Amino acid sequence: MKKRALHTKRHSSASRSLPVIIERDEGGMYVVECPLLSGCYTQGKTLDEALRNIQEVITLVCEEKENRAVLRDYLPREISFHTITI
């Protein structure tokens, strides 16, 4: 009797740090975007909710071939975000 191989999705056990941008809109909602991945944005009433939501969206958009390729090739050494007042 032959055994069938189970096909499961491979998940990387290594954690990845991705950049996200968070802004609070005029209505008080937190809008969060991962500029690295196409179509990766969401919002939340609180900062915690917005961050939980973006983690879910990142998981979903990484199912797309284009975003998987971007993520595979993304190996930053340092990320920095600055604001200036003019």
Z-matrix of the N, CA and C atoms (Angstrom, degrees):
N
C 1 1.444
C 2 1.529 1 108.73
N 3 1.331 2 116.68 1 125.57
C 4 1.455 3 121.54 2 179.91
C 5 1.519 4 110.19 3 -83.76
N 6 1.316 5 115.02 4 141.71
C 7 1.462 6 119.84 5 175.08
C 8 1.512 7 108.99 6 -92.08
N 9 1.313 8 115.68 7 140.28
C 10 1.451 9 120.61 8 176.66
C 11 1.521 10 109.61 9 -88.37
N 12 1.297 11 114.41 10 139.54
C 13 1.464 12 118.76 11 175.59
C 14 1.524 13 108.49 12 -79.61
N 15 1.300 14 116.08 13 135.27
C 16 1.463 15 120.10 14 176.20
C 17 1.512 16 108.89 15 -84.39
N 18 1.305 17 116.32 16 130.75
C 19 1.460 18 121.03 17 178.21
C 20 1.513 19 108.34 18 -99.06
N 21 1.308 20 114.99 19 118.37
C 22 1.464 21 120.70 20 177.04
C 23 1.507 22 108.95 21 -128.01
N 24 1.328 23 115.37 22 157.04
C 25 1.451 24 120.25 23 176.75
C 26 1.520 25 108.51 24 -69.39
N 27 1.303 26 116.06 25 137.65
C 28 1.454 27 119.83 26 175.99
C 29 1.510 28 109.00 27 -86.13
N 30 1.287 29 116.20 28 127.78
C 31 1.454 30 121.60 29 177.00
C 32 1.510 31 108.25 30 -115.37
N 33 1.305 32 115.55 31 133.93
C 34 1.445 33 119.71 32 178.35
C 35 1.520 34 109.38 33 -72.73
N 36 1.316 35 116.19 34 134.50
C 37 1.447 36 119.66 35 178.75
C 38 1.521 37 110.96 36 -83.05
N 39 1.324 38 116.94 37 -11.12
C 40 1.458 39 120.40 38 179.98
C 41 1.523 40 110.21 39 -82.15
N 42 1.300 41 115.17 40 138.29
C 43 1.461 42 120.52 41 176.64
C 44 1.515 43 109.22 42 -77.97
N 45 1.307 44 115.47 43 151.19
C 46 1.461 45 120.77 44 177.25
C 47 1.506 46 108.24 45 -127.62
N 48 1.300 47 116.07 46 141.15
C 49 1.456 48 121.35 47 174.36
C 50 1.517 49 108.28 48 -102.17
N 51 1.311 50 116.06 49 125.14
C 52 1.459 51 121.19 50 179.96
C 53 1.518 52 109.13 51 -120.27
N 54 1.330 53 117.06 52 146.49
C 55 1.468 54 119.30 53 178.14
C 56 1.525 55 111.00 54 -75.91
N 57 1.315 56 116.13 55 139.73
C 58 1.461 57 121.53 56 171.50
C 59 1.523 58 107.99 57 -133.58
N 60 1.315 59 115.08 58 149.98
C 61 1.461 60 122.31 59 176.97
C 62 1.520 61 106.89 60 -115.59
N 63 1.324 62 116.40 61 131.28
C 64 1.464 63 121.35 62 -178.86
C 65 1.514 64 108.72 63 -122.84
N 66 1.319 65 115.17 64 130.15
C 67 1.458 66 121.62 65 175.96
C 68 1.518 67 108.41 66 -129.94
N 69 1.298 68 116.38 67 148.46
C 70 1.460 69 120.39 68 173.41
C 71 1.516 70 107.54 69 -101.57
N 72 1.334 71 116.37 70 122.28
C 73 1.471 72 119.50 71 -175.83
C 74 1.523 73 111.37 72 -82.90
N 75 1.315 74 115.32 73 177.63
C 76 1.471 75 121.20 74 -176.33
C 77 1.529 76 112.80 75 -63.81
N 78 1.301 77 117.90 76 -20.56
C 79 1.460 78 122.15 77 178.11
C 80 1.525 79 113.35 78 -91.11
N 81 1.335 80 116.46 79 -0.34
C 82 1.451 81 120.82 80 178.90
C 83 1.523 82 114.75 81 91.01
N 84 1.323 83 117.39 82 -0.78
C 85 1.470 84 121.19 83 178.85
C 86 1.531 85 109.49 84 -78.87
N 87 1.325 86 115.63 85 146.68
C 88 1.461 87 121.23 86 174.60
C 89 1.524 88 107.73 87 -92.24
N 90 1.319 89 115.58 88 121.51
C 91 1.461 90 122.66 89 179.69
C 92 1.524 91 106.34 90 -106.72
N 93 1.324 92 116.23 91 126.29
C 94 1.469 93 120.53 92 -176.08
C 95 1.525 94 109.49 93 -127.98
N 96 1.334 95 114.41 94 140.39
C 97 1.468 96 121.04 95 -177.84
C 98 1.525 97 108.93 96 -138.19
N 99 1.313 98 115.73 97 142.45
C 100 1.464 99 121.69 98 169.16
C 101 1.528 100 105.59 99 -104.24
N 102 1.348 101 117.83 100 100.27
C 103 1.472 102 120.38 101 -173.71
C 104 1.522 103 113.74 102 -67.12
N 105 1.290 104 117.39 103 -14.17
C 106 1.460 105 122.03 104 -179.95
C 107 1.533 106 112.18 105 -71.02
N 108 1.342 107 116.47 106 -32.23
C 109 1.456 108 121.87 107 -172.68
C 110 1.525 109 111.43 108 -111.34
N 111 1.302 110 116.64 109 134.65
C 112 1.459 111 122.80 110 -179.58
C 113 1.528 112 111.19 111 -65.46
N 114 1.332 113 116.47 112 130.81
C 115 1.457 114 121.53 113 176.33
C 116 1.514 115 114.33 114 72.98
N 117 1.317 116 117.67 115 24.38
C 118 1.459 117 121.45 116 -172.72
C 119 1.527 118 111.31 117 -108.36
N 120 1.320 119 115.47 118 87.29
C 121 1.462 120 121.05 119 178.52
C 122 1.519 121 109.71 120 -152.92
N 123 1.326 122 115.64 121 157.22
C 124 1.453 123 121.42 122 179.78
C 125 1.523 124 108.44 123 -164.44
N 126 1.310 125 116.65 124 -171.28
C 127 1.461 126 121.09 125 178.14
C 128 1.515 127 110.13 126 -150.31
N 129 1.322 128 115.58 127 171.33
C 130 1.452 129 121.23 128 177.02
C 131 1.519 130 110.30 129 -160.88
N 132 1.324 131 116.12 130 156.35
C 133 1.462 132 120.85 131 178.59
C 134 1.525 133 111.37 132 -69.78
N 135 1.339 134 116.10 133 -30.82
C 136 1.457 135 121.55 134 177.62
C 137 1.519 136 108.33 135 -122.38
N 138 1.317 137 115.92 136 163.99
C 139 1.458 138 120.18 137 177.97
C 140 1.530 139 110.68 138 -63.01
N 141 1.326 140 116.93 139 -42.23
C 142 1.468 141 120.07 140 178.36
C 143 1.525 142 111.77 141 -60.64
N 144 1.326 143 116.33 142 -43.19
C 145 1.465 144 120.08 143 179.30
C 146 1.526 145 110.41 144 -63.70
N 147 1.328 146 117.21 145 -42.58
C 148 1.468 147 121.12 146 -180.00
C 149 1.525 148 110.58 147 -62.59
N 150 1.325 149 117.70 148 -40.82
C 151 1.461 150 120.96 149 179.89
C 152 1.530 151 111.82 150 -69.15
N 153 1.325 152 117.29 151 -38.23
C 154 1.475 153 119.65 152 174.77
C 155 1.522 154 109.63 153 -63.29
N 156 1.327 155 116.17 154 -42.25
C 157 1.464 156 120.40 155 -179.22
C 158 1.525 157 111.97 156 -63.24
N 159 1.340 158 117.31 157 -41.04
C 160 1.469 159 118.61 158 -178.10
C 161 1.525 160 110.65 159 -68.94
N 162 1.318 161 118.18 160 -31.86
C 163 1.462 162 119.59 161 175.60
C 164 1.530 163 110.52 162 -62.24
N 165 1.315 164 115.99 163 -40.98
C 166 1.468 165 120.24 164 178.20
C 167 1.523 166 111.13 165 -66.50
N 168 1.330 167 116.70 166 -42.60
C 169 1.464 168 120.16 167 179.85
C 170 1.526 169 110.67 168 -64.98
N 171 1.333 170 117.12 169 -41.20
C 172 1.461 171 120.20 170 177.82
C 173 1.529 172 110.01 171 -58.23
N 174 1.311 173 117.03 172 -44.30
C 175 1.462 174 120.96 173 178.18
C 176 1.527 175 110.56 174 -58.76
N 177 1.320 176 116.68 175 -43.20
C 178 1.470 177 120.56 176 -178.45
C 179 1.525 178 112.50 177 -68.54
N 180 1.335 179 117.84 178 -46.94
C 181 1.467 180 119.14 179 -176.96
C 182 1.520 181 112.25 180 -71.32
N 183 1.324 182 117.53 181 -19.91
C 184 1.468 183 120.20 182 177.17
C 185 1.522 184 112.15 183 -74.04
N 186 1.310 185 117.51 184 -4.38
C 187 1.457 186 121.06 185 172.66
C 188 1.527 187 110.80 186 -76.97
N 189 1.339 188 116.95 187 -16.49
C 190 1.458 189 121.83 188 179.90
C 191 1.529 190 109.49 189 -82.62
N 192 1.304 191 115.68 190 136.70
C 193 1.466 192 122.22 191 -176.02
C 194 1.533 193 111.78 192 -55.42
N 195 1.314 194 117.15 193 -45.31
C 196 1.470 195 121.68 194 -177.99
C 197 1.536 196 111.07 195 -59.84
N 198 1.322 197 116.45 196 -44.62
C 199 1.458 198 120.14 197 -179.13
C 200 1.526 199 112.32 198 -71.41
N 201 1.320 200 117.90 199 -33.76
C 202 1.468 201 120.21 200 175.74
C 203 1.521 202 110.77 201 -62.40
N 204 1.346 203 116.39 202 -39.34
C 205 1.465 204 120.98 203 178.79
C 206 1.528 205 110.53 204 -65.78
N 207 1.315 206 116.71 205 -42.66
C 208 1.470 207 120.59 206 178.24
C 209 1.521 208 109.90 207 -60.94
N 210 1.305 209 116.35 208 -47.43
C 211 1.454 210 121.22 209 -178.61
C 212 1.535 211 111.70 210 -64.31
N 213 1.311 212 116.60 211 -39.94
C 214 1.466 213 121.13 212 179.38
C 215 1.529 214 111.22 213 -60.94
N 216 1.332 215 116.53 214 -38.69
C 217 1.464 216 121.41 215 -176.07
C 218 1.527 217 113.42 216 -90.59
N 219 1.315 218 118.20 217 -1.76
C 220 1.468 219 122.03 218 -175.82
C 221 1.527 220 110.28 219 -87.81
N 222 1.315 221 115.90 220 109.19
C 223 1.460 222 121.68 221 -179.37
C 224 1.535 223 109.64 222 -135.76
N 225 1.326 224 117.27 223 71.04
C 226 1.473 225 119.05 224 -176.17
C 227 1.525 226 111.41 225 -72.28
N 228 1.287 227 115.50 226 148.84
C 229 1.456 228 120.65 227 174.35
C 230 1.524 229 109.67 228 -94.24
N 231 1.308 230 115.14 229 -32.55
C 232 1.458 231 119.64 230 -178.85
C 233 1.521 232 108.39 231 -157.31
N 234 1.325 233 116.02 232 143.52
C 235 1.459 234 121.40 233 176.68
C 236 1.520 235 107.18 234 -126.06
N 237 1.314 236 115.64 235 137.28
C 238 1.454 237 119.71 236 179.94
C 239 1.525 238 108.77 237 -142.82
N 240 1.309 239 116.31 238 141.60
C 241 1.465 240 121.40 239 177.54
C 242 1.518 241 106.68 240 -133.66
N 243 1.307 242 115.69 241 130.50
C 244 1.461 243 120.79 242 -177.29
C 245 1.518 244 109.84 243 -131.08
N 246 1.298 245 115.74 244 152.84
C 247 1.458 246 120.92 245 172.33
C 248 1.518 247 108.24 246 -124.37
N 249 1.319 248 114.57 247 150.31
C 250 1.453 249 120.58 248 174.86
C 251 1.520 250 108.69 249 -129.09
N 252 1.280 251 116.70 250 152.25
C 253 1.457 252 121.92 251 177.42
C 254 1.517 253 108.29 252 -102.99
N 255 1.330 254 115.42 253 129.32
C 256 1.474 255 118.69 254 178.64
C 257 1.508 256 110.02 255 -120.38
